[in-house]
Amino acid sequence: MCGRFVQAQDPEAYGRHFEAAPVENLETTGPSFNVAPTHHVLAVVDRDGERRLGRLRWGLIPRWADDPAAGSRHINARAETLAEKPTFRGSFAGRRCIIPADGFFEWERRPGGKVPHYVYRADGAPLALAGLWSSWRPKEEGERVASCAIITTEPNRLMSSIHDRMPAVLPAEAWDLWLDPGFEDLVALQSMLGPTGEDLAEHPVSTLVNSVRNNLPECIVPLEPWPG
């Protein structure tokens, strides 16, 4: 799964990298070194044929949910079952997004306890995490909530020694089709979601990241050697 990641750059930097104009005035709330479920995250969507950068709440809220809290159970979507699960199949068919990430965290099980690792592109560029988005409105009067989930897939060679899942990372050549709501070839879309071929790097980090209260640069600082 993917339960924490990093968005520490200004919105303008992600906009330039993904060639996406802001949907609205995206005032920076400061870098986030420990993005957690229910936080609002930057995401790239297609709007009228153009890439746009906006904010979505992490944790996809099904359209039939009575309460937005339901989204906390849907932070990840398995690539293998997107077309089958009622929670995700509508979004997979036409509401796909890219979630920029400087890197993500995963926990390795060891005899002495779980070890957090920080995983990122070796060249330092943002990762393009494949995502889905949805729009939910309460049955009573209230504001619409746009939310998202990160798609997970089988691990690549680097990740297989840490965990049995990882976020699906999209190569640049797949971005246009992935974002295009009019592209409906689900088999082709699913083929984009295998283990990434991007050149990734990783290192163990402090258990500071275990607490969502710790939004600190120290969350991604290498910690070596790890005891045990």
Secondary structure by P-SEA (a helix, b strand, c coil): ccccccccccaaaaaaaacccccccccccccccccccccbbbbbbbcccbbbbbbbccbbbcccccccccccccccccccccccccccccccccbbbbbbbccbbbbbbccccbbbbbbbbcccccccccccccccccccbbbbbbcbbbbbccccccccccccccccccccccccccccccccaaaaaaaaccccccbbbbbbbccccccccccccccccccccccc
